Amino acid sequence: MIKGFINCNVYSKFKPPEVYEGFIVIGDTVAYLGSEGEVISLISKYGGELVDLRGYVVMPGFIDPHLHLTSLGNSIGSIDLRGLKSIRDVKKLVKDRASSSNEYWILGHGWDHELFEEGRIINRYDLDEAVRDKPVLLTRVCLHLAVLNSKALEVLEINKRFATSSNVVRDDDGTPTGIIREDVLNHVLKELRDDTNLVINDLTRGIQHLLANGVTSIGSMNCSLSEFHALQLMKLKNHLPIRIRLYLSSEYIELIDRFRIVRGLGDDELKILGVKVFIDGSLGAHTALLREPYEDEPNTYGIQVTSEEQLSKVAHIAHKYKLQIATHAIGDKALDIALKFYSLLSDVKESRHRIEHMSIVRDEQLIMAKNLGVTAVVQPRFTISDWWVINRVGLGRVRYVYPLKKISEYLPTGFSSDAPVEPPNPWETIYAAVTRGEYEGTSLSHYTMDESVDVLNSLHIHTVGSAYALFLDGIVGTLDVGKKADFIVIDRDPLEVDIKGIRKIKVLETYVGGSKVYPQ
């Protein structure tokens, strides 16, 4: 199958920008880039289909190397709690959903107590006022904290099963408040997502949403066995319309060893790359691990989620099978542990071992990470959603907060959304990388605009850089001849609009391997 695409402006790459009038795809691969006249001539000579792109702009598809695919699809089908300003508003949406839906579980995602006029975290008693007869689970925007109503606490037997866990928050008398976090939340979510048909529905919703946003390749993090099973069933039934690279949860590390799973198991559509391991939690939940205490909770340093003994086991097995390690480290103390952990390995650069987030980074840590050959995957949109971050760490540490420019200068770097933690729209990511919340009036932008990344470099990082993080750099990320024809058609030129216009760019069409996958 030969297709010639004309009447368009084609960015084959962004660093440096290369622009063409048209291109030819043979099968799933870019075969020619050049003038419109030459494309028409070649198609006339050798046969094929001419596709008129109506004067729009073409660019490589975006690559998101860190998101949670099942959670994304699940959040799309849940109550959207983002941006709500009060517990009262949350209760109203929950009550309305429960009364209008036949669902047994009432699920919601995206609340942020920093926005609540009540000045506190929502609890079981708030939710009980909205719904008593159905279980309710509402995850915080960071996915490291959630609240349950009394019915959900009862159904899940939280008090009995996690009687000694510090991640079940309790009143002074020992009664659970409904707030759960970290490992307890992960157990609960895993149980709720153990129905294969429901997981397939979530995955399908998530994939379609990503394609509509111009994302053509992804890294799905902390992949569970139920997600892996569902993806395989989907692939057996139909081709997956997006390139998926999987990072299995580190809880399966012994299973990985037993089955001797090596990096690259799978094919071009679905492939296992590595293992995801958590060192700490999130700044929003006060569980990110800091070297110095939190400014707004001076007795709190955060939580180390994975022991050094377990980290050593993960490293040993990953090294044995050439698996790429993706290590979640948000606080600077967590980053200290991650770097110490990587310093014991001999294949950091070769295996492209990653550090995810790197939210609080000291200068000497960047130097050490560079010397080790670490790959960074960061989320620029945090600079806007974590508008309260200076309250957490204080002005003394503000220069260490989301140093995106410095990270990208020191380390191979990919941009990601961490969806559904942040919107999977790459234009939101680009906008945040450039503005750091300047137009939203965040205090972080006031102090750290020198860490802004310009549009050109942001586009490069979100395509070429993100491809590198997923071992896709020889396959996608640019539209060079010989690479896969993963591209998007957009309604305006990202290098010609002002920064506020960046987030308004619309994806009109998405192609993977030369086939249109959005809209269908």
C-alpha positions as CSV (number, residue, x, y, z in Angstrom):
1,M,0.0,0.0,0.0
2,I,1.5,3.3,-1.1
3,K,0.1,6.7,0.0
4,G,1.2,10.2,-0.9
5,F,0.3,13.0,1.5
6,I,0.1,16.5,-0.1
7,N,-1.3,20.0,0.6
8,C,0.4,20.1,4.0
9,N,3.3,21.5,5.9
10,V,5.3,18.6,7.3
11,Y,7.6,18.9,10.3
12,S,9.7,15.7,10.1
13,K,11.6,16.8,13.3
14,F,12.0,19.9,15.5
15,K,15.7,20.0,16.4
16,P,16.5,21.5,14.0
17,P,13.2,22.0,12.3
18,E,12.9,20.3,9.0
19,V,9.8,21.3,6.9
20,Y,8.5,19.6,3.7
21,E,5.5,20.0,1.4
22,G,4.6,16.3,1.3
23,F,5.6,12.8,2.0
24,I,5.1,9.2,0.9
25,V,4.3,6.2,3.1
26,I,4.9,2.6,1.8
27,G,3.3,0.1,4.1
28,D,3.9,1.4,7.6
29,T,7.1,3.3,6.8
30,V,8.0,6.8,5.6
31,A,9.6,6.4,2.2
32,Y,10.0,9.9,0.9
33,L,9.9,13.6,2.0
34,G,10.0,16.4,-0.4
35,S,8.0,18.8,-2.6
36,E,4.3,18.4,-3.3
37,G,5.0,18.2,-7.0
38,E,7.5,15.4,-6.6
39,V,5.1,13.4,-4.3
40,I,2.4,13.7,-7.0
41,S,4.9,12.7,-9.7
42,L,6.1,9.6,-7.8
43,I,2.6,8.5,-7.0
44,S,1.6,8.9,-10.6
45,K,4.6,6.9,-11.7
46,Y,4.4,4.0,-9.3
47,G,0.8,4.0,-8.3
48,G,-0.9,4.6,-5.0
49,E,-3.3,6.9,-3.3
50,L,-3.0,10.6,-2.9
51,V,-4.3,12.1,0.4
52,D,-5.1,15.8,0.5
53,L,-4.5,17.1,4.0
54,R,-6.2,20.4,3.2
55,G,-3.4,22.8,4.1
56,Y,-2.9,21.6,7.7
57,V,0.3,20.9,9.6
58,V,1.8,17.4,10.0
59,M,4.2,16.4,12.8
60,P,5.5,13.2,14.5
61,G,3.0,11.7,16.9
62,F,3.6,12.5,20.5
63,I,5.1,9.8,22.7
64,D,4.1,9.6,26.4
65,P,6.6,7.3,28.2
66,H,4.9,7.4,31.6
67,L,1.1,7.0,32.2
68,H,-1.3,4.6,33.8
69,L,-3.4,3.2,31.0
70,T,-6.1,1.3,33.0
71,S,-6.4,4.2,35.5
72,L,-6.7,6.7,32.7
73,G,-9.6,4.7,31.1
74,N,-11.2,4.2,34.5
75,S,-10.9,7.9,35.3
76,I,-12.7,8.8,32.1
77,G,-15.6,6.7,33.2
78,S,-15.5,8.1,36.8
79,I,-16.7,11.4,38.3
80,D,-14.3,14.2,37.3
81,L,-13.4,16.0,40.5
82,R,-10.6,18.2,39.1
83,G,-10.6,21.8,40.0
84,L,-13.5,21.6,42.6
85,K,-13.2,24.3,45.2
86,S,-15.1,22.8,48.1
87,I,-16.0,19.5,49.8
88,R,-19.6,20.6,49.3
89,D,-19.1,20.5,45.5
90,V,-17.6,17.0,45.8
91,K,-20.5,15.8,47.8
92,K,-23.0,17.1,45.3
93,L,-21.4,15.4,42.4
94,V,-21.1,12.1,44.3
95,K,-24.8,12.3,45.4
96,D,-25.9,13.1,41.9
97,R,-24.0,10.2,40.4
98,A,-25.3,7.7,42.9
99,S,-28.9,8.7,42.3
100,S,-28.6,8.7,38.5
101,S,-26.5,5.6,38.1
102,N,-27.1,1.8,38.5
103,E,-23.4,1.3,39.3
104,Y,-22.7,-0.4,42.7
105,W,-19.4,1.4,43.2
106,I,-19.3,5.1,42.9
107,L,-15.8,6.1,41.7
108,G,-14.3,9.6,41.3
109,H,-10.9,11.0,40.6
110,G,-9.0,14.3,40.7
111,W,-9.8,16.1,43.9
112,D,-7.2,18.3,45.5
113,H,-7.8,19.4,49.1
114,E,-5.4,22.3,48.6
115,L,-8.3,23.9,46.6
116,F,-11.0,23.2,49.2
117,E,-12.4,26.3,50.9
118,E,-12.8,24.1,54.0
119,G,-9.0,23.9,54.3
120,R,-8.9,20.1,55.0
121,I,-9.0,16.7,53.4
122,I,-12.4,15.1,52.7
123,N,-13.3,12.2,54.9
124,R,-15.7,9.3,55.4
125,Y,-18.2,11.4,57.3
126,D,-18.4,13.9,54.4
127,L,-19.1,11.1,51.9
128,D,-21.6,9.4,54.2
129,E,-23.7,12.6,54.0
130,A,-23.8,12.1,50.2
131,V,-24.1,8.3,49.9
132,R,-24.6,5.7,52.6
133,D,-26.0,2.6,50.7
134,K,-23.3,2.3,48.0
135,P,-19.5,2.2,48.4
136,V,-17.6,5.3,47.3
137,L,-13.9,5.7,46.4
138,L,-12.5,9.0,45.4
139,T,-8.8,9.2,44.4
140,R,-6.8,12.4,44.9
141,V,-5.3,13.9,41.7
142,C,-1.8,12.4,42.6
143,L,-3.2,8.8,42.9
144,H,-1.3,8.4,46.2
145,L,-4.3,9.2,48.4
146,A,-8.0,8.4,48.4
147,V,-11.1,8.6,50.6
148,L,-13.7,6.0,51.2
149,N,-17.2,6.3,52.7
150,S,-18.3,4.0,55.5
151,K,-19.9,1.5,53.2
152,A,-16.6,1.1,51.2
153,L,-14.6,0.7,54.4
154,E,-17.1,-2.0,55.4
155,V,-17.1,-3.8,52.0
156,L,-13.3,-3.8,51.8
157,E,-12.8,-4.7,55.5
158,I,-10.2,-2.0,55.7
159,N,-10.1,-1.9,59.5
160,K,-9.6,-5.7,59.7
161,R,-7.3,-6.3,56.8
162,F,-5.0,-3.3,57.4
163,A,-5.3,-3.1,61.2
164,T,-1.6,-2.0,61.7
165,S,-1.0,0.0,58.6
166,S,0.1,3.6,58.9
167,N,-1.4,4.2,55.5
168,V,-4.9,3.9,56.9
169,V,-5.4,7.3,58.6
170,R,-7.3,7.1,61.9
171,D,-8.9,9.4,64.4
172,D,-7.4,9.8,67.9
173,D,-9.6,6.9,69.1
174,G,-8.3,4.6,66.3
175,T,-11.3,4.8,64.0
176,P,-10.5,5.0,60.3
177,T,-11.2,8.4,58.8
178,G,-11.8,6.9,55.4
179,I,-8.5,8.3,54.1
180,I,-6.1,5.6,52.7
181,R,-2.8,6.0,50.9
182,E,0.1,4.3,49.1
183,D,0.2,0.5,49.5
184,V,-3.3,0.2,51.0
185,L,-4.8,2.3,48.1
186,N,-2.9,0.1,45.6
187,H,-4.3,-3.1,47.1
188,V,-7.8,-1.6,46.9
189,L,-7.5,-0.4,43.3
190,K,-6.1,-3.8,42.2
191,E,-9.1,-5.6,43.7
192,L,-11.5,-3.3,42.0
193,R,-9.8,-3.8,38.6
194,D,-9.7,-7.6,38.6
195,D,-12.6,-8.1,36.2
196,T,-11.2,-8.7,32.7
197,N,-14.2,-7.2,30.9
198,L,-14.0,-4.0,33.0
199,V,-10.3,-3.7,32.4
200,I,-10.7,-4.1,28.6
201,N,-13.4,-1.4,28.7
202,D,-11.0,0.9,30.6
203,L,-8.1,0.2,28.3
204,T,-10.2,0.8,25.2
205,R,-11.4,4.2,26.6
206,G,-7.9,5.2,27.5
207,I,-6.4,4.3,24.1
208,Q,-9.1,6.1,22.2
209,H,-8.6,9.2,24.4
210,L,-4.9,9.1,23.8
211,L,-5.2,8.8,20.0
212,A,-7.6,11.8,20.0
213,N,-4.9,13.8,21.7
214,G,-2.2,12.8,19.2
215,V,-0.4,10.3,21.3
216,T,0.9,7.4,19.2
217,S,3.2,5.5,21.6
218,I,3.1,5.1,25.4
219,G,4.8,3.6,28.4
220,S,2.2,2.0,30.6
221,M,3.6,2.0,34.2
222,N,3.1,-0.3,37.1
223,C,1.3,-2.8,34.8
224,S,-0.7,-5.4,36.7
225,L,-1.2,-9.0,35.6
226,S,-4.9,-8.2,34.9
227,E,-3.9,-5.3,32.6
228,F,-1.3,-7.4,30.8
229,H,-3.9,-10.2,30.3
230,A,-6.5,-7.8,29.0
231,L,-4.1,-6.2,26.5
232,Q,-3.1,-9.6,25.2
233,L,-6.8,-10.5,24.7
234,M,-7.4,-7.2,22.9
235,K,-4.4,-7.8,20.7
236,L,-5.6,-11.3,19.8
237,K,-9.0,-9.9,18.7
238,N,-7.7,-6.9,16.9
239,H,-4.5,-5.0,16.3
240,L,-3.7,-2.5,19.0
241,P,-4.0,1.0,17.4
242,I,-1.2,2.4,19.6
243,R,2.3,1.3,20.4
244,I,2.4,0.1,24.0
245,R,5.6,-0.5,26.1
246,L,4.9,-2.1,29.5
247,Y,6.6,-1.7,32.8
248,L,5.5,-4.5,35.2
249,S,4.9,-3.7,38.8
250,S,7.9,-4.6,41.0
251,E,5.6,-6.8,43.1
252,Y,6.0,-9.3,40.3
253,I,9.8,-9.4,40.4
254,E,10.0,-13.0,41.6
255,L,7.5,-14.0,38.9
256,I,9.6,-12.3,36.3
257,D,12.6,-14.2,37.5
258,R,10.7,-17.5,37.4
259,F,9.6,-17.0,33.8
260,R,12.9,-15.4,32.8
261,I,11.2,-12.4,31.1
262,V,13.7,-10.4,29.1
263,R,13.4,-6.9,27.9
264,G,11.8,-6.8,24.5
265,L,9.4,-9.7,25.0
266,G,6.5,-9.0,22.5
267,D,6.3,-7.2,19.2
268,D,6.0,-3.7,17.8
269,E,2.5,-3.2,19.2
270,L,2.9,-4.6,22.7
271,K,6.2,-5.2,24.4
272,I,7.6,-5.6,27.9
273,L,10.4,-3.2,28.5
274,G,11.0,-3.2,32.2
275,V,9.8,-3.0,35.8
276,K,8.5,0.0,37.8
277,V,9.6,0.5,41.4
278,F,8.4,3.1,43.9
279,I,10.8,4.8,46.4
280,D,8.4,7.4,47.7
281,G,4.9,8.9,47.3
282,S,3.8,12.3,46.3
283,L,4.2,15.9,47.5
284,G,0.5,16.4,47.6
285,A,0.0,13.6,50.1
286,H,3.1,14.6,52.1
287,T,4.5,11.1,51.3
288,A,7.3,12.2,48.9
289,L,10.6,11.5,50.8
290,L,12.6,14.7,51.6
291,R,16.1,15.1,53.0
292,E,14.8,18.0,55.1
293,P,11.3,18.1,56.7
294,Y,8.2,19.6,55.0
295,E,7.9,23.3,55.5
296,D,4.1,23.0,56.3
297,E,4.5,19.8,58.4
298,P,7.9,20.1,60.2
299,N,7.6,16.7,61.8
300,T,7.2,15.0,58.4
301,Y,9.8,13.8,56.0
302,G,7.7,11.6,53.8
303,I,7.6,7.8,53.3
304,Q,10.1,5.3,51.9
305,V,7.8,2.9,50.1
306,T,10.3,0.2,49.0
307,S,13.0,-1.1,51.3
308,E,16.7,-1.1,50.2
309,E,16.6,-5.0,50.4
310,Q,13.7,-5.1,47.9
311,L,15.5,-2.5,45.6
312,S,18.5,-4.7,45.6
313,K,16.4,-7.7,44.6
314,V,14.8,-5.7,41.8
315,A,18.2,-4.6,40.6
316,H,19.7,-8.1,40.6
317,I,16.8,-9.6,38.6
318,A,16.4,-6.6,36.2
319,H,20.2,-6.8,35.4
320,K,20.0,-10.5,34.8
321,Y,17.3,-10.1,32.1
322,K,18.3,-6.7,30.7
323,L,15.1,-5.1,32.0
324,Q,14.9,-1.4,32.1
325,I,14.2,-0.1,35.6
326,A,11.8,2.9,36.0
327,T,12.2,4.3,39.5
328,H,9.7,6.6,41.0
329,A,11.6,9.3,43.0
330,I,9.8,12.6,43.7
331,G,11.6,13.9,46.9
332,D,15.3,14.6,47.0
333,K,15.9,12.0,49.7
334,A,14.2,9.4,47.4
335,L,16.4,10.6,44.6
336,D,19.5,10.1,46.9
337,I,18.3,6.5,47.4
338,A,17.7,6.0,43.6
339,L,21.1,7.2,42.7
340,K,22.8,5.1,45.3
341,F,20.8,2.1,44.0
342,Y,21.9,2.8,40.4
343,S,25.5,3.4,41.4
344,L,25.7,-0.3,42.2
345,L,24.7,-1.3,38.7
346,S,27.1,-1.6,35.7
347,D,24.5,-1.1,32.9
348,V,22.6,2.1,33.8
349,K,23.3,3.8,30.4
350,E,23.0,0.7,28.3
351,S,19.7,-0.3,29.9
352,R,18.5,3.3,30.0
353,H,17.5,2.9,33.6
354,R,15.1,5.7,34.3
355,I,14.1,8.0,37.2
356,E,10.5,9.1,37.1
357,H,9.4,12.6,38.2
358,M,12.6,14.0,39.8
359,S,10.4,16.8,41.4
360,I,13.0,18.0,44.0
361,V,16.5,17.8,42.6
362,R,19.7,19.3,44.1
363,D,22.5,20.3,41.8
364,E,24.9,17.7,42.9
365,Q,22.3,15.0,42.2
366,L,22.1,16.1,38.6
367,I,25.8,15.7,38.2
368,M,25.8,12.3,39.7
369,A,22.8,11.2,37.5
370,K,24.6,12.4,34.4
371,N,27.8,10.5,35.4
372,L,25.7,7.4,35.9
373,G,23.9,7.7,32.5
374,V,20.4,8.0,34.0
375,T,17.4,8.7,31.7
376,A,14.9,11.2,33.2
377,V,11.1,11.2,32.5
378,V,9.4,14.3,33.9
379,Q,5.9,15.8,34.0
380,P,5.9,19.6,33.2
381,R,2.2,19.9,34.0
382,F,3.1,19.4,37.7
383,T,4.4,23.0,37.7
384,I,0.8,24.2,37.3
385,S,-1.2,21.6,39.3
386,D,1.2,21.7,42.2
387,W,0.7,25.5,42.6
388,W,1.1,25.0,46.4
389,V,4.5,23.4,46.2
390,I,6.4,26.3,47.8
391,N,4.2,25.8,50.9
392,R,5.5,22.2,51.0
393,V,9.2,22.9,50.6
394,G,9.7,26.6,51.5
395,L,11.6,29.3,49.6
396,G,15.0,27.8,50.7
397,R,14.4,24.9,48.4
398,V,12.4,26.5,45.6
399,R,15.4,26.5,43.1
400,Y,15.3,22.6,43.3
401,V,11.6,22.3,42.3
402,Y,10.9,20.9,38.9
403,P,14.2,22.1,37.3
404,L,13.1,21.0,33.8
405,K,15.6,23.0,31.8
406,K,18.5,21.8,33.9
407,I,17.4,18.2,33.8
408,S,17.0,18.2,30.0
409,E,20.5,19.8,29.6
410,Y,22.1,17.2,31.9
411,L,20.2,14.0,31.1
412,P,18.4,12.2,28.2
413,T,14.9,13.4,29.0
414,G,11.4,12.5,28.0
415,F,8.2,14.5,28.8
416,S,5.1,12.7,30.0
417,S,1.7,13.3,31.5
418,D,1.5,10.6,34.2
419,A,-2.2,10.4,33.1
420,P,-4.6,10.4,34.7
421,V,-2.6,12.4,37.3
422,E,-2.4,15.1,34.7
423,P,-4.3,15.5,31.4
424,P,-2.9,13.4,28.6
425,N,-3.1,16.3,26.2
426,P,0.5,16.9,25.1
427,W,-0.2,20.6,24.3
428,E,-1.0,21.1,28.0
429,T,2.4,19.5,28.7
430,I,4.2,21.8,26.2
431,Y,2.3,24.9,27.6
432,A,3.3,24.0,31.2
433,A,7.0,23.4,30.2
434,V,7.2,26.9,28.7
435,T,5.1,28.9,31.2
436,R,5.5,27.0,34.5
437,G,2.2,28.4,35.6
438,E,3.1,32.0,34.9
439,Y,-0.4,32.9,33.5
440,E,-2.1,31.0,36.3
441,G,-0.2,33.2,38.8
442,T,1.7,30.4,40.6
443,S,4.4,31.5,43.0
444,L,6.7,28.8,41.5
445,S,6.8,30.6,38.2
446,H,7.7,33.9,40.0
447,Y,10.9,32.3,41.4
448,T,11.9,29.7,38.7
449,M,11.2,31.0,35.2
450,D,14.8,30.3,34.4
451,E,13.8,26.6,34.3
452,S,11.3,27.2,31.5
453,V,11.9,25.0,28.4
454,D,11.0,26.8,25.1
455,V,8.5,25.4,22.6
456,L,11.0,24.0,20.1
457,N,12.9,22.1,22.8
458,S,9.7,20.9,24.4
459,L,8.4,19.5,21.1
460,H,11.8,17.8,20.6
461,I,11.7,16.3,24.1
462,H,8.1,15.1,23.8
463,T,8.9,13.3,20.6
464,V,12.6,12.3,20.2
465,G,13.4,12.4,24.0
466,S,10.4,10.4,24.9
467,A,11.1,7.9,22.1
468,Y,14.6,7.3,23.6
469,A,13.1,6.6,27.1
470,L,11.1,3.8,25.5
471,F,13.8,2.3,23.2
472,L,11.8,3.6,20.3
473,D,14.4,6.2,19.0
474,G,15.2,4.1,15.9
475,I,11.6,3.6,15.1
476,V,9.5,6.7,15.8
477,G,9.9,10.2,17.2
478,T,10.7,11.8,13.8
479,L,9.4,11.3,10.3
480,D,12.7,10.5,8.8
481,V,12.8,8.1,5.8
482,G,12.9,4.6,7.1
483,K,11.0,5.3,10.3
484,K,7.4,4.2,11.1
485,A,4.8,6.6,9.8
486,D,3.3,7.7,13.2
487,F,2.1,11.2,12.7
488,I,-0.6,13.7,13.5
489,V,-2.5,16.3,11.5
490,I,-3.1,19.5,13.5
491,D,-5.0,22.7,12.8
492,R,-2.2,25.2,13.3
493,D,1.6,25.6,13.4
494,P,3.0,25.2,16.9
495,L,6.0,27.3,16.0
496,E,3.9,30.2,14.8
497,V,1.2,30.6,17.5
498,D,1.8,32.4,20.8
499,I,2.2,30.3,23.9
500,K,-1.4,30.7,25.0
501,G,-2.5,29.4,21.6
502,I,-0.4,26.3,22.1
503,R,-2.9,24.7,24.4
504,K,-5.7,25.4,21.9
505,I,-4.1,23.4,19.1
506,K,-6.5,20.7,17.9
507,V,-5.5,17.2,16.7
508,L,-7.6,16.5,13.5
509,E,-6.2,13.1,12.6
510,T,-3.8,10.6,14.1
511,Y,-1.9,7.9,12.1
512,V,0.0,4.9,13.4
513,G,2.1,3.0,10.9
514,G,0.5,5.0,8.1
515,S,-3.1,4.0,9.0
516,K,-5.6,6.5,10.3
517,V,-6.6,5.5,13.9
518,Y,-8.4,8.8,14.8
519,P,-11.0,9.6,14.0
520,Q,-12.3,6.2,13.0
